[in-house]
Amino acid sequence: MPTSRADVATEHASRYLQQLCKHWSHKFPVEFDPHHGAIQLSLGRTVMDADDEALHIAVAADDVAALERLETVVADHIKRFAFREELTFDWQKAA
């Protein structure tokens, strides 16, 4: 199962984690608290951890095409929530 991760520098990591989980909770299985969240989307699984400096995101999907789509969907949603700041998603594929 292909996986990748991104560490997104932001002081608002917990806020974005919770917003994304709440946003998708009506449509997908979601578990979250202020510091950890997991979402099982149709494309794959997203797991997030928030600390004071960054939002740490790991995604996994059945194939590379789905993984790349999941990276884009997750990043695009978080960027919309974070419209007041410029976030950088540097996805690193697992070896």
C-alpha positions as CSV (number, residue, x, y, z in Angstrom):
1,M,0.0,0.0,0.0
2,P,1.7,3.3,-1.1
3,T,2.1,5.9,1.6
4,S,3.4,9.4,1.9
5,R,3.6,12.1,4.5
6,A,3.9,15.9,4.9
7,D,4.9,18.1,7.8
8,V,3.0,21.4,7.3
9,A,4.4,24.3,9.4
10,T,1.6,26.2,11.1
11,E,0.7,27.4,14.6
12,H,-2.9,26.4,13.9
13,A,-2.4,22.7,13.3
14,S,-5.0,21.6,15.8
15,R,-7.6,23.9,14.4
16,Y,-7.1,22.6,10.8
17,L,-7.0,19.0,12.0
18,Q,-10.4,19.4,13.7
19,Q,-11.9,21.3,10.8
20,L,-11.0,18.7,8.3
21,C,-12.3,15.9,10.5
22,K,-15.5,17.6,11.2
23,H,-15.9,18.5,7.5
24,W,-15.7,14.9,6.5
25,S,-17.4,13.3,9.5
26,H,-20.8,13.3,7.9
27,K,-19.5,11.3,4.9
28,F,-16.7,9.1,6.1
29,P,-15.6,7.2,9.3
30,V,-13.7,9.8,11.4
31,E,-12.0,9.7,14.8
32,F,-10.3,12.8,16.3
33,D,-9.4,14.9,19.3
34,P,-7.4,18.2,19.3
35,H,-4.1,16.5,18.6
36,H,-4.8,13.4,16.5
37,G,-7.3,12.5,13.7
38,A,-7.9,9.7,11.4
39,I,-10.2,9.7,8.3
40,Q,-11.1,6.7,6.2
41,L,-12.0,8.2,2.8
42,S,-13.0,6.3,-0.3
43,L,-9.6,7.1,-1.8
44,G,-7.6,5.9,1.3
45,R,-6.7,6.7,4.9
46,T,-5.5,10.0,6.3
47,V,-3.9,10.3,9.7
48,M,-3.0,13.6,11.2
49,D,-1.1,14.7,14.3
50,A,-1.0,18.3,15.5
51,D,1.6,20.0,17.7
52,D,2.5,23.7,18.4
53,E,4.6,24.0,15.3
54,A,3.1,21.8,12.5
55,L,0.4,19.5,11.2
56,H,1.9,16.1,10.5
57,I,-0.1,14.2,7.8
58,A,0.2,10.6,6.6
59,V,-1.8,9.2,3.8
60,A,-2.2,5.7,2.4
61,A,-4.0,4.4,-0.6
62,D,-4.4,1.2,-2.7
63,D,-2.3,2.5,-5.6
64,V,0.0,5.4,-6.5
65,A,-2.7,7.2,-8.6
66,A,-5.1,7.1,-5.6
67,L,-2.4,8.2,-3.3
68,E,-1.5,11.3,-5.4
69,R,-5.2,12.2,-5.6
70,L,-5.6,11.8,-1.9
71,E,-2.6,14.1,-1.3
72,T,-4.2,16.7,-3.5
73,V,-7.7,16.5,-1.9
74,V,-6.3,16.7,1.7
75,A,-4.0,19.6,0.8
76,D,-6.7,21.5,-1.1
77,H,-9.2,21.2,1.8
78,I,-6.7,22.3,4.4
79,K,-5.5,25.3,2.3
80,R,-9.1,26.4,2.1
81,F,-9.4,26.3,5.9
82,A,-6.1,28.2,6.2
83,F,-6.8,31.0,3.7
84,R,-5.2,33.5,6.1
85,E,-1.8,31.8,5.7
86,E,0.3,30.2,3.0
87,L,0.9,26.6,3.8
88,T,3.4,24.3,2.0
89,F,2.8,20.6,1.5
90,D,6.0,18.8,0.6
91,W,4.7,15.2,0.3
92,Q,7.4,12.5,0.8
93,K,6.7,9.1,-0.5
94,A,7.6,6.2,1.8
95,A,10.5,4.0,0.6
